């Protein structure tokens, strides 16, 4: 596992757990978690892509 994944995976896992604990009717809060998770996943991919050219 890349260092950047090792750094961000616990954070993403925590956000996923919090997202899953919210009731279905809390749509806006759930979307907020989803956006944060997607942002972190994109940051991981970007960092790995950048490191592949270093």
BELMO-V879233 format. One record per pair of residues at least 24 apart in sequence whose C-alpha atoms are under 8 Angstrom apart, sorted by the first residue. I is the first residue (numbers start at 1). J is the second residue. D is the distance in whole Angstrom. If there is no record, write none. Layout:
BEGIN
[[I:J:D] [I:J:D]]
END
This chain:
BEGIN
[[2:48:8] [4:44:6] [4:47:7] [4:48:7] [5:44:6] [8:40:7] [8:44:8] [12:37:6] [12:40:7]]
END
